[in-house]
Amino acid sequence: MRRLLTFFLLVLIALALTVTVLEMPTFGEAGNPTNNEVPQRYLEQSIEETGALNVIAGIIIDYRGFDTLGEATVLFVAIAAALSTLKAH
């Protein structure tokens, strides 16, 4: 019974992932999120809106601050887990 449930859950996950991939817009399509106005706005107005002279630093710190904080947190947790695993042996 447990194997059947595990198999069913794996099939369900595979189905969900397949549907997700099939629903993605094709590369280069005008409806892609990468083809919207956000990148152009970042390039044109980042210096005025953030006050940073470096456009990349302004985007990372001001526009994507919470995302960068999350990435730093994941890296910190991964390093802490690796160090605690190495010290245990």
FIROKOL-215666 format. One record per residue (C-alpha): z, x, y; residue number from 1. Coordinates in nm, 2 decimals. Layout:
REM residues N
{pt {Z X Y} NUM}
...
END
This chain:
REM residues 89
{pt {0.00 0.00 0.00} 1}
{pt {0.09 0.28 0.24} 2}
{pt {-0.25 0.45 0.18} 3}
{pt {-0.43 0.13 0.24} 4}
{pt {-0.25 0.08 0.57} 5}
{pt {-0.31 0.44 0.67} 6}
{pt {-0.68 0.41 0.59} 7}
{pt {-0.70 0.08 0.78} 8}
{pt {-0.54 0.24 1.09} 9}
{pt {-0.78 0.54 1.07} 10}
{pt {-1.08 0.31 1.05} 11}
{pt {-0.95 0.11 1.34} 12}
{pt {-0.90 0.42 1.56} 13}
{pt {-1.25 0.55 1.46} 14}
{pt {-1.40 0.21 1.55} 15}
{pt {-1.22 0.21 1.89} 16}
{pt {-1.35 0.56 1.96} 17}
{pt {-1.70 0.48 1.86} 18}
{pt {-1.71 0.17 2.08} 19}
{pt {-1.57 0.37 2.37} 20}
{pt {-1.84 0.64 2.33} 21}
{pt {-2.12 0.37 2.30} 22}
{pt {-2.00 0.21 2.62} 23}
{pt {-2.01 0.53 2.83} 24}
{pt {-2.30 0.54 3.08} 25}
{pt {-2.58 0.78 2.99} 26}
{pt {-2.60 1.12 3.15} 27}
{pt {-2.77 1.11 3.49} 28}
{pt {-2.74 0.73 3.53} 29}
{pt {-2.68 0.61 3.88} 30}
{pt {-2.37 0.42 3.77} 31}
{pt {-2.19 0.73 3.65} 32}
{pt {-1.86 0.80 3.83} 33}
{pt {-1.99 1.15 3.92} 34}
{pt {-2.28 1.00 4.12} 35}
{pt {-2.06 0.80 4.36} 36}
{pt {-1.96 0.87 4.71} 37}
{pt {-1.63 1.06 4.64} 38}
{pt {-1.77 1.41 4.59} 39}
{pt {-1.98 1.38 4.90} 40}
{pt {-1.67 1.26 5.10} 41}
{pt {-1.46 1.55 4.97} 42}
{pt {-1.72 1.80 5.09} 43}
{pt {-1.78 1.64 5.42} 44}
{pt {-1.44 1.53 5.54} 45}
{pt {-1.19 1.75 5.35} 46}
{pt {-1.13 1.99 5.63} 47}
{pt {-1.05 1.71 5.88} 48}
{pt {-0.84 1.51 5.64} 49}
{pt {-0.64 1.79 5.48} 50}
{pt {-0.64 2.06 5.74} 51}
{pt {-0.71 2.32 5.47} 52}
{pt {-0.97 2.58 5.55} 53}
{pt {-1.05 2.62 5.18} 54}
{pt {-1.22 2.30 5.05} 55}
{pt {-1.13 2.36 4.69} 56}
{pt {-0.76 2.42 4.78} 57}
{pt {-0.76 2.10 4.99} 58}
{pt {-0.90 1.89 4.71} 59}
{pt {-0.66 2.03 4.45} 60}
{pt {-0.35 2.00 4.66} 61}
{pt {-0.41 1.70 4.88} 62}
{pt {-0.65 1.47 4.70} 63}
{pt {-0.55 1.55 4.34} 64}
{pt {-0.19 1.65 4.38} 65}
{pt {-0.04 1.42 4.12} 66}
{pt {-0.31 1.52 3.87} 67}
{pt {-0.24 1.89 3.94} 68}
{pt {0.14 1.83 3.90} 69}
{pt {0.07 1.66 3.56} 70}
{pt {-0.14 1.95 3.44} 71}
{pt {0.12 2.20 3.55} 72}
{pt {0.39 1.99 3.36} 73}
{pt {0.18 1.99 3.04} 74}
{pt {0.13 2.37 3.06} 75}
{pt {0.50 2.42 3.12} 76}
{pt {0.60 2.21 2.82} 77}
{pt {0.34 2.38 2.60} 78}
{pt {0.47 2.72 2.70} 79}
{pt {0.83 2.62 2.65} 80}
{pt {0.75 2.48 2.31} 81}
{pt {0.57 2.79 2.20} 82}
{pt {0.85 3.01 2.32} 83}
{pt {1.12 2.80 2.15} 84}
{pt {0.91 2.81 1.83} 85}
{pt {0.88 3.19 1.85} 86}
{pt {1.25 3.24 1.92} 87}
{pt {1.35 3.02 1.62} 88}
{pt {1.20 3.28 1.37} 89}
END
